[in-house]
Structures are given as C-alpha cells and as structure tokens.
C-alpha cells in the first residue's frame, strides 16, 4: 500500500492515478468526467467518483468541480506515489535498478559527525558496508526534479542499519543505499546515501557517507552541483 497524509491508498486508486497521468494530469489540469473514467476502468460511475474522492482525500490530486465534469491535477505527492510504483517495476524487469539524483553541496548542522561515530552504528557500518565511514556526511540540496525522483529510492533494496540503545536513549534504524558520486569529471565510490528512519532533514536534502571526506576527495565547495547515482545493495 502507498501512504499519504495518514490515509491508505490501495492498488485500485493507484491504477486510477496512472490513468489520470496518461491523460496528462501530471503536466497540468486535465478535464475528467466520471463516465469516461468509468469506461476506462471498466467500473461504474460511482466507483470512478469514489476513487477520485479517495485520491483527493490522500492529497494525490487536486480537483476543481465544474458543471460538465472536473479539472484534475496530480500533486507532487501523487507523482511521488507513481514514481515509487515505477521503481518497483524497474526492480522486476531491470537487473540494474538505479536512480540518478542531482543537487548542490551545502553545509550541514554537524549532527552527522556525532551519530556516525557512535559505536552502535559504526560497528554495523564496518560490518555491513565494508568500510569505516568518515565522521561526517556530505549534505546535498536536491533539485526540484530530483526531489520528485527521490521517491523511487525507497523502492530499492537498502542495507539496513539496525536501531540500538544504550543506558541513556534509544537510537533508530537507518537505511543505506550504495551510490556513486560524480562532480564534473571526477567520480568517487564506494559511498552510500544514508536515510535515518527519523531525520531533521526535509525531502529536498540528502546525506551521503563514504570512507573518506568527499569534499576533499572531489574538491567540493558549497553550491557546487553533483550527481548521485543510487543503486540497490
């Protein structure tokens, strides 16, 4: 099931969302009538109307009701749901499932250095990733297109770093995705995009770990554009 705004969206609704995208609702407003949509779905008018309402409730579409139908636009949340479905199908039919992201180097808040160095995480990094990460992360502000494409990363199989606890607190799990980092003509690997289960970062920000300080290895400064080629484990 896909999740959005606390409401569950099922496969029937995702199939409806796909039809709307094929009709052009991903690019902008598309005129939709329940009877025409019902014909495409081989369903009743009531079913078509209900699916549109459920997509609206989940914030996957925006609608403007008019006398002879409704204008429908797929929202960024709806596009992200479609990208997750697309990534799943790529995993089924393509051996080299991967996602290309682009963004700009930015300075973080310094929390990555602390968390990566904690023994409960570091021991797992060494065991599961095959290297000891540099004590810090490379922070990247993603482009608008990559923010939308990032939804597909969740469909790739990650290296899971288990949560753990000490005498003071509990630390949550994290998911690591193998990545290659490219800046101009320079390429660096191995590296991993790291996605903590709980994070202060928004969806437009990405953190990358590697056995070396990537800023030094690639000669990076703030605001420089890089590419991140994310793969399955």
C-alpha positions as semicolon CSV with decimal commas, in nm:
position;residue;x (nm);y (nm);z (nm)
1;X;0,000;0,000;0,000
2;X;0,107;0,356;-0,063
3;X;0,079;0,601;0,223
4;X;-0,012;0,968;0,207
5;X;-0,128;1,215;0,466
6;X;-0,219;0,940;0,711
7;X;-0,459;0,774;0,465
8;X;-0,408;0,440;0,291
9;X;-0,432;0,438;-0,088
10;X;-0,488;0,099;-0,248
11;X;-0,394;-0,052;-0,581
12;X;-0,727;0,042;-0,742
13;X;-0,670;0,407;-0,661
14;X;-0,310;0,388;-0,791
15;X;-0,443;0,237;-1,115
16;X;-0,678;0,534;-1,143
17;X;-0,390;0,771;-1,073
18;X;-0,191;0,607;-1,353
19;X;-0,477;0,660;-1,598
20;X;-0,500;1,025;-1,499
21;X;-0,126;1,064;-1,558
22;X;-0,155;0,901;-1,900
23;X;-0,430;1,150;-1,986
24;X;-0,198;1,441;-1,899
25;X;-0,290;1,528;-1,540
26;X;0,075;1,511;-1,439
27;X;0,162;1,806;-1,663
28;X;-0,130;2,025;-1,555
29;X;-0,508;2,039;-1,526
30;X;-0,692;1,772;-1,723
31;X;-1,067;1,766;-1,783
32;X;-1,218;1,443;-1,648
33;X;-1,572;1,307;-1,650
34;X;-1,667;1,021;-1,421
35;X;-1,845;0,838;-1,705
36;X;-1,537;0,844;-1,931
37;X;-1,311;0,744;-1,644
38;X;-1,552;0,464;-1,551
39;X;-1,534;0,327;-1,906
40;X;-1,154;0,319;-1,893
41;X;-1,164;0,147;-1,555
42;X;-1,441;-0,095;-1,657
43;X;-1,623;0,020;-1,347
44;X;-1,936;0,210;-1,253
45;X;-1,965;0,588;-1,240
46;X;-1,998;0,564;-0,862
47;X;-1,672;0,366;-0,840
48;X;-1,488;0,619;-1,057
49;X;-1,622;0,904;-0,847
50;X;-1,524;0,731;-0,524
51;X;-1,168;0,667;-0,645
52;X;-1,125;1,032;-0,740
53;X;-1,253;1,134;-0,398
54;X;-1,010;0,896;-0,225
55;X;-0,718;1,028;-0,430
56;X;-0,826;1,381;-0,336
57;X;-0,852;1,288;0,033
58;X;-0,500;1,144;0,019
59;X;-0,372;1,467;-0,142
60;X;-0,267;1,279;-0,455
61;X;-0,482;1,500;-0,679
62;X;-0,638;1,845;-0,672
63;X;-0,982;1,889;-0,827
64;X;-1,198;2,174;-0,948
65;X;-1,560;2,066;-0,998
66;X;-1,743;2,224;-1,294
67;X;-2,087;2,169;-1,447
68;X;-1,973;1,914;-1,706
69;X;-1,704;1,728;-1,511
70;X;-1,394;1,826;-1,316
71;X;-1,045;1,956;-1,374
72;X;-0,788;1,724;-1,214
73;X;-0,419;1,785;-1,144
74;X;-0,182;1,529;-0,993
75;X;0,000;1,676;-0,692
76;X;0,370;1,627;-0,605
77;X;0,256;1,362;-0,354
78;X;0,070;1,182;-0,633
79;X;0,371;1,199;-0,860
80;X;0,588;1,054;-0,584
81;X;0,346;0,761;-0,549
82;X;0,369;0,693;-0,923
83;X;0,748;0,712;-0,911
84;X;0,752;0,453;-0,632
85;X;0,540;0,223;-0,846
86;X;0,772;0,283;-1,141
87;X;1,075;0,199;-0,930
88;X;0,911;-0,127;-0,819
89;X;0,852;-0,230;-1,180
90;X;1,211;-0,144;-1,268
91;X;1,322;-0,382;-0,995
92;X;1,108;-0,654;-1,152
93;X;1,214;-0,607;-1,514
94;X;1,559;-0,448;-1,500
95;X;1,864;-0,602;-1,340
96;X;2,038;-0,268;-1,288
97;X;1,771;-0,078;-1,099
98;X;1,913;0,265;-1,018
99;X;1,814;0,628;-0,978
100;X;2,008;0,937;-1,083
101;X;1,979;1,238;-0,850
102;X;2,126;1,586;-0,883
103;X;2,183;1,856;-0,626
104;X;2,409;2,118;-0,476
105;X;2,658;2,074;-0,191
106;X;2,555;2,251;0,126
107;X;2,680;2,278;0,483
108;X;2,503;2,061;0,737
109;X;2,439;2,118;1,106
110;X;2,721;1,890;1,220
111;X;2,498;1,620;1,367
112;X;2,616;1,357;1,116
113;X;2,964;1,352;1,269
114;X;2,823;1,269;1,612
115;X;2,581;0,996;1,508
116;X;2,809;0,819;1,260
117;X;3,082;0,794;1,526
118;X;2,856;0,622;1,780
119;X;2,976;0,262;1,831
120;X;2,630;0,110;1,784
121;X;2,624;0,250;1,430
122;X;2,995;0,240;1,345
123;X;3,027;-0,133;1,413
124;X;2,741;-0,203;1,174
125;X;2,881;0,030;0,907
126;X;3,211;-0,157;0,910
127;X;3,041;-0,496;0,906
128;X;2,766;-0,427;0,652
129;X;2,916;-0,158;0,426
130;X;3,271;-0,291;0,428
131;X;3,437;0,032;0,538
132;X;3,466;0,275;0,828
133;X;3,289;0,595;0,724
134;X;3,449;0,935;0,759
135;X;3,300;1,100;1,068
136;X;3,061;1,331;0,888
137;X;2,818;1,339;0,598
138;X;2,814;1,520;0,266
139;X;2,493;1,722;0,260
140;X;2,316;1,786;-0,070
141;X;2,021;2,010;-0,156
142;X;1,835;1,826;-0,432
143;X;1,698;1,991;-0,744
144;X;1,319;2,003;-0,778
145;X;1,324;1,718;-1,032
146;X;1,540;1,505;-0,802
147;X;1,311;1,571;-0,504
148;X;1,036;1,402;-0,704
149;X;1,267;1,125;-0,830
150;X;1,387;1,053;-0,476
151;X;1,061;0,874;-0,403
152;X;1,189;0,586;-0,613
153;X;1,487;0,534;-0,383
154;X;1,256;0,380;-0,122
155;X;1,175;0,102;-0,370
156;X;1,541;-0,003;-0,395
157;X;1,674;-0,267;-0,157
158;X;1,886;-0,097;0,110
159;X;2,149;-0,210;0,354
160;X;1,965;-0,186;0,684
161;X;2,143;-0,049;0,989
162;X;1,957;-0,171;1,295
163;X;1,845;0,053;1,576
164;X;2,008;0,011;1,916
165;X;2,007;0,158;2,265
166;X;2,246;0,242;2,546
167;X;2,191;0,348;2,906
168;X;2,071;0,695;2,803
169;X;1,847;0,659;2,498
170;X;1,728;0,458;2,202
171;X;1,874;0,516;1,855
172;X;1,663;0,447;1,550
173;X;1,749;0,240;1,243
174;X;1,885;0,378;0,916
175;X;1,889;0,264;0,554
176;X;2,196;0,284;0,332
177;X;2,186;0,276;-0,048
178;X;2,507;0,221;-0,250
179;X;2,593;0,530;-0,450
180;X;2,849;0,673;-0,691
181;X;2,921;1,045;-0,658
182;X;3,021;1,250;-0,963
183;X;3,141;1,609;-0,983
184;X;3,248;1,734;-1,328
185;X;3,490;1,463;-1,447
186;X;3,564;1,321;-1,101
187;X;3,389;1,007;-0,977
188;X;3,402;0,858;-0,628
189;X;3,288;0,524;-0,490
190;X;3,212;0,343;-0,266
191;X;2,965;0,574;-0,097
192;X;2,617;0,536;0,046
193;X;2,313;0,758;0,069
194;X;2,202;0,727;0,429
195;X;1,839;0,774;0,526
196;X;1,770;0,762;0,901
197;X;1,422;0,645;0,992
198;X;1,388;0,968;1,191
199;X;1,563;1,272;1,050
200;X;1,554;1,650;1,076
201;X;1,614;1,679;0,701
202;X;1,336;1,755;0,454
203;X;1,278;1,552;0,139
204;X;1,484;1,804;-0,057
205;X;1,800;1,722;0,137
206;X;2,023;1,416;0,109
207;X;2,311;1,284;0,321
208;X;2,599;1,077;0,184
209;X;2,863;0,881;0,374
210;X;3,192;0,740;0,244
211;X;3,524;0,610;0,381
212;X;3,686;0,947;0,301
213;X;3,586;1,311;0,330
214;X;3,408;1,365;-0,001
215;X;3,461;1,741;0,000
216;X;3,836;1,683;-0,004
217;X;3,835;1,385;-0,241
218;X;3,629;1,568;-0,504
219;X;3,740;1,922;-0,423
220;X;3,386;2,031;-0,340
221;X;3,269;2,367;-0,210
222;X;2,922;2,482;-0,110
223;X;2,680;2,532;-0,401
224;X;2,873;2,303;-0,639
225;X;2,648;2,070;-0,838
226;X;2,700;1,695;-0,813
227;X;2,528;1,379;-0,937
228;X;2,442;1,085;-0,711
229;X;2,386;0,752;-0,885
230;X;2,190;0,543;-0,633
231;X;2,176;0,165;-0,673
232;X;2,048;-0,141;-0,492
233;X;2,264;-0,321;-0,239
